[in-house]
Amino acid sequence: MEMQFFVKPGEEMKWYDFWKETRLKWHLSLGLGAANYRFHDHEKLAHYANAAADIEFNFPFGFKELEGIHSRTDFDLKAHEQYSGKKLQYFDTEENKNYVPYVVETSVGLDRMFLAVFSKSLQEETLEDGSTRTVLRLPSVLAPTKAAVLPLVKKDGLPEVAQKIIDDLKWDFNVAYDEKDAVGRRYRRQDALGTPFCITVDHQTLEDETVTIRHRDSMQQDRVTISELRNLILNEVSMRNWLMKM
């Protein structure tokens, strides 16, 4: 996945440094740990470049390139001009002149990003009681399923209430339904799938319209009203909120 950012000749190093910092900040926002990232500045450059660096990630097999940031001077557009026979110049109204823009490129490997996230998120965790659980600690913004709704039992009207909650939440989130096995086993199943929240509907729900919401990473359980669910989940999984925190 590549981006070519066009800049005024002579300003390319300012923007090269900007994109190095900005792209690292984006990677760090995923919460995989700052110690797992480092810069590798290239000493040997391609003939058209005047600066290049890799963001390296600590994969299970060691630090390897995750993303490259390159200052490619005017090589790309001049080559296009040469072979297309058409001018690719920008008229700068402030300086009242034409020039061929320089390019600062960022290029991140999609497969490598998937491996980076998955390798650090999939964990075997020992709990206080000595038992273990498999948990996929995906960044909530990336988790494919945001919440699972679990009726405590498959009777007494609890599945119907659970379905109503799903019908409300499904317009904003990908939500799963699970009624098989004891609720503890269902929690473990959703932990392994990376689902950030489990919502349990029980008999108290019928009395006061509250449910238990369980957080995947901390396993903390809170009693909240059904009407609060949308905003609680949105605060954690919203792409907008994630980007604004960067």
C-alpha positions in Angstrom: 0.0 0.0 0.0 1.8 3.1 -1.3 1.4 6.9 -1.1 3.3 9.4 -3.2 3.3 12.8 -1.6 4.4 15.7 -3.9 6.5 18.5 -2.5 8.4 21.6 -3.6 12.1 20.9 -4.5 14.2 21.8 -1.6 11.5 21.0 1.0 11.7 17.2 0.5 13.7 16.6 3.7 11.3 18.5 5.9 8.5 16.3 4.5 10.6 13.2 4.7 11.1 13.7 8.4 7.4 14.5 8.8 6.3 11.3 7.2 8.8 9.2 9.2 7.4 10.6 12.4 3.7 10.4 11.3 3.9 6.9 10.0 5.6 5.6 13.2 3.0 7.3 15.3 0.3 5.5 13.3 1.9 2.1 13.9 2.3 2.9 17.6 -1.4 3.7 17.9 -2.2 0.1 17.4 -0.8 -0.6 20.8 1.6 -3.4 19.9 4.4 -2.0 22.0 6.9 0.7 21.2 9.8 -1.7 21.8 8.7 -3.7 18.8 9.5 -0.9 16.3 12.7 0.8 15.2 14.0 2.8 12.3 16.7 1.5 9.9 18.2 4.4 7.9 19.6 3.3 4.6 23.3 4.0 4.0 23.3 2.8 0.4 20.6 4.7 -1.6 19.0 4.1 -5.0 20.4 6.4 -7.6 17.2 8.5 -7.6 16.9 8.9 -3.8 18.4 11.3 -1.4 17.0 9.7 1.8 15.4 6.4 2.7 14.5 4.6 5.9 12.5 1.5 6.9 10.2 1.1 9.9 11.2 -2.4 11.2 9.0 -4.6 13.4 10.0 -7.3 15.8 8.4 -10.3 14.1 8.7 -13.8 15.7 11.7 -14.2 13.5 13.3 -10.9 14.4 13.3 -7.3 13.2 12.3 -7.0 9.6 11.0 -4.3 7.3 7.4 -3.3 7.8 7.2 0.0 5.9 9.6 2.1 3.8 9.8 5.9 3.6 11.7 7.3 0.7 12.6 10.7 -0.7 12.6 10.0 -4.4 13.5 13.5 -5.7 12.0 14.2 -9.1 12.9 10.9 -10.7 9.3 9.6 -11.0 7.7 12.5 -12.7 10.7 13.2 -14.9 10.6 9.6 -16.1 6.9 9.9 -16.8 7.6 13.1 -18.8 10.4 11.4 -20.8 8.3 8.4 -21.8 4.9 10.1 -22.2 6.2 13.1 -24.0 3.9 15.3 -21.8 4.9 17.9 -19.2 4.1 17.0 -15.6 5.0 20.3 -14.0 3.3 22.3 -11.2 2.8 26.0 -11.5 3.5 27.6 -8.1 1.4 30.8 -7.9 3.4 32.1 -4.9 6.7 31.8 -6.8 5.2 32.4 -10.2 7.1 29.5 -11.8 6.8 25.9 -13.0 8.7 23.0 -11.5 8.6 19.2 -11.4 7.5 18.2 -7.9 9.7 16.0 -5.8 8.1 12.8 -4.3 8.2 11.5 -0.8 6.9 7.9 -0.8 5.6 5.7 2.0 5.0 2.0 1.3 3.7 -0.4 3.8 3.3 -4.2 3.3 -0.3 -5.3 3.8 0.6 -9.0 4.5 3.4 -7.8 6.8 0.9 -5.6 8.7 -1.4 -8.6 9.2 1.4 -10.8 10.5 2.7 -8.0 12.8 -0.8 -7.5 14.4 -1.6 -11.2 14.6 1.8 -12.3 15.9 1.6 -9.9 18.8 -2.1 -10.2 19.5 -2.4 -14.0 19.8 -1.4 -14.8 23.4 -1.6 -17.7 25.9 -2.4 -16.2 29.3 -2.2 -17.8 32.7 -4.9 -16.5 35.0 -4.9 -16.0 38.8 -6.6 -19.4 39.4 -3.9 -21.2 37.4 -6.0 -21.8 34.4 -5.0 -20.6 30.9 -6.9 -18.9 28.1 -6.1 -18.2 24.5 -6.8 -14.5 23.8 -6.5 -12.6 20.5 -5.8 -9.1 21.7 -6.6 -7.4 18.4 -6.8 -3.6 18.5 -10.5 -3.1 19.0 -10.7 -0.9 15.9 -9.5 -3.9 13.8 -11.5 -6.7 15.4 -13.9 -8.1 12.8 -16.6 -8.7 15.5 -17.0 -6.0 18.0 -19.4 -7.6 20.5 -21.1 -11.0 21.2 -24.5 -11.1 22.9 -25.0 -14.1 25.1 -28.3 -15.1 26.8 -27.4 -16.8 30.1 -29.9 -19.6 29.4 -31.9 -20.6 26.3 -35.3 -20.0 27.9 -37.3 -17.6 30.0 -37.3 -15.0 27.2 -33.6 -14.3 27.4 -32.8 -15.2 23.8 -35.5 -12.8 22.6 -34.1 -9.9 24.6 -30.6 -10.8 23.3 -31.9 -10.7 19.7 -33.5 -7.3 20.3 -30.1 -6.0 21.5 -28.5 -7.4 18.3 -31.1 -5.9 16.2 -30.3 -2.5 17.7 -26.5 -2.8 17.6 -26.1 -4.4 14.2 -26.6 -1.1 12.3 -23.3 0.2 13.8 -21.3 -2.9 14.6 -20.7 -6.5 13.5 -22.3 -8.4 16.4 -22.4 -12.1 17.1 -24.9 -14.3 18.9 -23.8 -17.3 21.0 -26.0 -19.5 23.2 -24.1 -22.8 23.2 -22.3 -24.1 26.3 -21.8 -22.5 29.7 -21.3 -18.7 29.7 -17.6 -19.1 30.8 -16.9 -21.3 27.8 -18.5 -18.7 25.5 -16.3 -16.0 27.0 -13.2 -18.1 26.2 -14.4 -18.7 22.7 -14.9 -15.0 22.1 -11.5 -14.2 23.7 -9.9 -16.5 21.1 -11.8 -14.8 18.3 -10.6 -11.4 19.4 -14.1 -10.0 20.2 -13.6 -7.0 22.4 -16.9 -7.2 24.3 -19.3 -9.8 25.5 -22.8 -8.8 26.6 -24.6 -11.2 28.9 -28.4 -11.1 29.2 -29.7 -12.7 32.4 -32.9 -12.7 34.5 -32.1 -9.3 36.1 -32.2 -7.9 32.6 -35.9 -8.7 32.5 -36.4 -6.6 35.6 -34.4 -3.5 35.0 -33.1 -3.6 31.4 -29.4 -3.9 32.5 -26.8 -6.4 31.2 -23.3 -7.4 32.0 -20.6 -6.2 29.6 -17.3 -8.0 29.8 -14.1 -6.5 28.5 -11.9 -9.0 26.6 -8.4 -7.8 27.7 -9.1 -7.1 31.4 -12.0 -9.5 31.8 -13.6 -6.8 33.9 -17.4 -7.0 34.1 -19.7 -4.0 34.5 -23.4 -3.8 34.9 -24.8 -1.2 32.5 -28.2 -0.4 30.9 -29.0 -1.6 27.5 -29.3 1.9 26.3 -25.7 2.6 27.2 -24.3 -0.2 25.1 -23.9 1.5 21.8 -21.9 4.5 23.1 -19.7 2.2 25.3 -18.8 0.1 22.4 -18.4 3.0 20.0 -16.0 4.8 22.3 -13.6 1.8 22.1 -14.0 0.7 18.4 -14.6 3.9 16.5 -12.1 4.5 13.7 -12.7 8.2 14.2 -11.8 8.1 17.9 -8.7 6.0 17.2 -7.4 8.4 14.6 -8.1 11.4 16.8 -6.0 9.9 19.6 -2.9 9.6 17.4 
